[in-house]
Amino acid sequence: MKPVFKPGLYAITAQRYPDMRRLVTEVQHALEGGAAMIQFRDKSKDRAWREDAAGAILEICNGFDAPLLINDDARLVLATGAAGVHLGKNDMSVTSPRELLGINKLIGVSCYNSPERASQGVADGADHLAFGSVFASASKPEAVRCELDVIRQARSSGLPVVAIGGITPDNGRAAVEAGADALAVIGAVFDAPDVRKAAASFSEIWES
């Protein structure tokens, strides 16, 4: 059975290689703070470490019934049993990972500010669409900006919509009001002094 996309805070891990203990502790605290989903994003080339880290994160996510998606690596999804994969502009098209993973995995695609890319993602069988950078992003300062109107228009796709890029508890509400089902966040959660408290501050957007 395919995992269910969960609206709310979609916490994307910061680069922590090779500090496994810090990585899994931060994920634990994000989930305790109310994160609905986790994405494991790691750009290291250490395959064994990546598999171990993803497996450890998955065990924590399972305890919270929170889907774990893997950034850019469908084969790591297969190796660990994670809920799915997220694909960027330079990754495989949706169709190739779908052939590899089958119908019971989630596939998200980055659409940046492109309705055309979103339409292609829908046609290819994506499960959710991510748009951004909605605000100026410290993680990707060169990222193309995406206006909130693009998110409003994306509601017509019928798929869950994720807003990403420069999102904080203060500006995240505007993205949700524009139609975002989830807020994908790295720095404002994992670079915060208190990860649990930072995650909880995002969760309050949906509670209110």
GUKOLBA-673021 format. One line per 10 residues: number of its first residue (from 1); their letters; for each residue x, y, z of C-alpha. Coordinates in steps of 0.02 Angstrom, whole numbers, plus 50000, padded with zeros to 5 digits. Last residue first. Layout:
NUM = a = X:Y:Z  ... $
end
This chain:
208 = sewiesfsaa = 49778:51384:50716  49839:51204:50728  49905:51213:50550  50022:51359:50583  50060:51291:50757  50155:51147:50678  50285:51272:50618  50323:51330:50795  50329:51149:50850  50469:51114:50728 $
198 = akrvdpadfv = 50572:51257:50800  50539:51198:50978  50600:51022:50938  50751:51087:50845  50810:51198:50988  50958:51306:50937  50888:51315:50760  50995:51252:50616  50886:51099:50590  50718:51186:50590 $
188 = agivaladag = 50736:51357:50509  50879:51286:50406  50792:51144:50316  50607:51173:50284  50477:51101:50166  50307:51175:50207  50159:51064:50168  49985:51081:50095  50026:51245:50010  49871:51338:49954 $
178 = aevaargndp = 49908:51524:49961  49856:51524:50145  49989:51392:50175  50121:51500:50089  50069:51653:50189  50078:51552:50351  50257:51506:50315  50315:51687:50330  50332:51698:50519  50366:51514:50555 $
168 = tiggiavvpl = 50508:51524:50428  50521:51473:50246  50674:51524:50146  50639:51398:50010  50503:51267:49994  50315:51259:49968  50238:51086:49943  50077:51056:49846  49971:50899:49861  49902:50845:49692 $
158 = gssraqrivd = 49737:50898:49612  49830:50999:49481  49711:51146:49509  49801:51188:49671  49952:51233:49565  49874:51402:49524  49883:51457:49704  50062:51396:49716  50108:51496:49562  50022:51648:49639 $
148 = lecrvaepks = 50140:51632:49788  50283:51685:49676  50429:51568:49646  50608:51627:49655  50750:51538:49564  50881:51471:49683  51050:51559:49692  51041:51580:49882  51012:51393:49904  51026:51350:50090 $
138 = asafvsgfal = 51003:51533:50143  50844:51543:50040  50753:51702:49991  50567:51663:49992  50458:51546:49889  50611:51457:49820  50510:51369:49768  50376:51245:49718  50358:51061:49762  50232:50945:49679 $
128 = hdagdavgqs = 50157:50785:49748  50119:50608:49692  50204:50614:49522  50128:50509:49383  50214:50567:49224  50066:50676:49173  50063:50761:49342  50250:50793:49335  50233:50862:49159  50099:50983:49218 $
118 = arepsnycsv = 50211:51036:49362  50357:51064:49244  50244:51173:49138  50182:51269:49290  50365:51316:49320  50420:51415:49473  50531:51277:49547  50438:51118:49496  50531:50999:49611  50455:50826:49600 $
108 = gilkniglle = 50385:50708:49731  50370:50521:49710  50283:50416:49841  50305:50227:49835  50174:50092:49808  50163:50100:49619  50330:50022:49578  50501:50080:49635  50608:50054:49479  50474:50088:49349 $
98 = rpstvsmdnk = 50415:50236:49451  50595:50296:49466  50608:50297:49275  50440:50381:49244  50467:50526:49361  50612:50592:49260  50785:50557:49330  50875:50694:49424  50939:50862:49362  50780:50960:49396 $
88 = glhvgaagta = 50752:50884:49567  50671:50720:49619  50603:50671:49790  50594:50487:49831  50477:50370:49923  50416:50290:50083  50584:50218:50135  50613:50031:50121  50800:50046:50148  50883:49977:49991 $
78 = lvlraddnil = 50735:50019:49878  50730:50199:49936  50919:50207:49917  50893:50155:49736  50774:50300:49709  50908:50427:49758  50874:50612:49728  50818:50657:49904  50749:50512:50005  50573:50519:50076 $
68 = lpadfgncie = 50526:50462:50250  50341:50452:50292  50292:50489:50473  50202:50357:50576  50295:50425:50728  50386:50264:50771  50409:50230:50586  50501:50395:50570  50629:50341:50700  50664:50177:50611 $
58 = liagaaderw = 50673:50269:50445  50804:50387:50515  50916:50242:50564  50894:50159:50394  50930:50322:50303  51088:50346:50405  51150:50169:50377  51115:50179:50190  51200:50349:50177  51349:50288:50275 $
48 = ardkskdrfq = 51371:50140:50159  51357:50250:50005  51485:50378:50061  51475:50505:49920  51406:50642:50031  51263:50748:49965  51136:50703:50099  50952:50748:50099  50840:50633:50201  50663:50701:50188 $
38 = imaaggelah = 50550:50692:50339  50362:50702:50353  50232:50767:50476  50350:50865:50588  50265:50889:50758  50399:50944:50880  50433:50763:50928  50464:50731:50743  50591:50872:50735  50673:50809:50895 $
28 = qvetvlrrmd = 50696:50633:50827  50763:50702:50664  50888:50808:50760  50945:50659:50862  50964:50554:50704  51078:50682:50622  51180:50724:50777  51219:50541:50809  51262:50508:50628  51394:50644:50619 $
18 = pyrqatiayl = 51480:50600:50454  51394:50686:50368  51274:50814:50442  51204:50905:50290  51035:50971:50350  50884:50857:50348  50725:50910:50261  50574:50934:50375  50403:50927:50291  50295:51022:50415 $
8 = gpkfvpkm = 50111:50995:50384  50010:50892:50262  50043:50705:50259  50063:50610:50097  49997:50434:50129  50110:50284:50102  50066:50172:49954  50000:50000:50000 $
end
